[in-house]
Amino acid sequence: MMVFFTKALENELFAENVDLAIHSCKDLASMKLAQLPWRGFGPRAVTKDVLILHRDHIDNKELADLKIGTSSPRRVAQLKKYFPKAQALELRGNVPTRINKVLSEDYDAIILAKAGLMRLGLLDKLPSDLLAIDLDWTTAPCQGILAIQAKQEILNRIDELFDPELDRIAQIEKSVLAYLGGGCHMAVGAQIEKQDDGYQFSFFFENEKQQIQDFVKKYNSLESLEAEIFSDIAEASGSKELILTHNLVNHKKVYSLAAGKNILCRSLPMIEVKSAVHPREFHEKLEELKKLKAFIFTSQNAVKIFFLELVNQNFDFDFLKDKSLISIGAATAKKIKDFGFDSIQPDSESSSKGLIELLNKDYKAGDSLALIGGEQSHLLKYRNQVNAKLLHFVVYRTEKTQKKHPFSEKAAISFANPKAVENFVSVYGKEVLNNKNIFVIGPSTAASLEALGFDVQQAKNSGSWEDLLQLVEKN
């Protein structure tokens, strides 16, 4: 439900009905929208969860046989660990409705974020039959932090409102979600607390095998914390850490594949993919696209962003059944298949040559086709070689990463393309790769690193994540 409200606010921003939106930071997705970045805003409220318990059960310290309401996978997992005799039941509704469910004895207790109760002014106004008890466990990433979302120029104008340290803490806590390959549907707790002698990081995670990690560790600085927590998470689970230099937002199966081999992947993309979809413009453009004969998808990013926007705007997929869907690359075809559609792939090994041959064979002058992809698709330069008219529909744009993220010396690193190698060296410097285990997924990437004087380990079959992860597992 929180995702629905967040999306509604973002749509108001896109429509320019409002200049900025204030969210509960924990409800925001890990992937930022290109046009609407956000920053953590404080001060941070109390981070604790509270148990709203009916006073009839005040002596039941183990919560034995009590019906506890919560819809958070993390809280369910923590109940299972800390109060194994309790019964977790799904809980829906707004906060007052949830509280009333304890009064009406539908539930014996419920779990809520203390910050939310305080902001609504309800914590001190609970009915006398109810008691609020702080729970001493790790809460959701960014719990208690607000986020301001707006166009970058507006964020720049109000820059003095932000505490850079709190904003950085929010970004790091969010990155833990990305590291584990998911979002609010996962049982993850991550919290950074500033203390007199450094920073404390608390972590809780239940994986797909229902194995739980739960630890607290202190660091001297935020820099050392950001550099080491991902390796510490991997070490706590007995896993290896692998840094991937591309964005894995669209590659959740790679995370699952790696997890099966006891490898945790941290994504430090050298090229950031950001959605360029404006909801109102998308709606208007789609009416035009429906008249076209074929949709050409240039990448997995194009497929995911396009189809998810159809879902967000409640469009029926049926209109696509009468269209030819053309995919550039096997991975793009696979992503289209994930949404329930088959696609046509060019025969030639060269995506541009094969596409030109396919389009000129199946379409004639006067036909109009949609080219759905990034802002700077390399296929645009071949427009004049195609008989049909290609209409470019931009759904994302890419930006070279400029910011350095500290990482552990223990972590292995992988590269998926030569451009990532080039960008990595320009941002981090060549020397950070010394004495590192370097893995690559294809021969051209291997050649670019070998030209710099590095030894690499290459996937047996080019493009195979299974092969690459097997190499990491063995080393």
HUURCOR-V711914 format. One line per field, one symbol per residue. burial: b if it has 24 or more other C-alpha atoms within 12 Angstrom, else e. A space follows every 50 residues. Layout:
burial = ???
This chain:
burial = eeeeebbebbbebbeeeebbbbbbbbbbbbbbbbbbbbbbbbebbbbbbb bbbbeebeeeeebeebbbbbbbbbbbbbbbbebeebbbbebeeebeebbb bbbeeebbbbbbbbbbbeeeeebeebeeebbbeebebbbbbbbbbbbbbb beeebeeeeeebeeebbbbbbbbbbbbbbbbbbbbbbbbbbbbeeeeebb bbbbbbbeeeebbbbbbbbebbebbbbbbbbbbbebbebbbbbbbbbbbb beebbbebbebbbbbbbbbbbbbbbbbbbeebeebbeebbebbbbbbbbb bbbbbbbbbbebbeeeeeebeebbbbbbbbbbbbbbeeeebebbbbeeee bbebbbbbbbeeeeeeebbbbbbbbebebbeebeebebbbbbbbbbbbeb beeebbbbebbbbbbbbbbbbbbbbebbeeebbeeebbbbbbbebbbbbe eeebebbbbeeeeebbbbbbbbbee
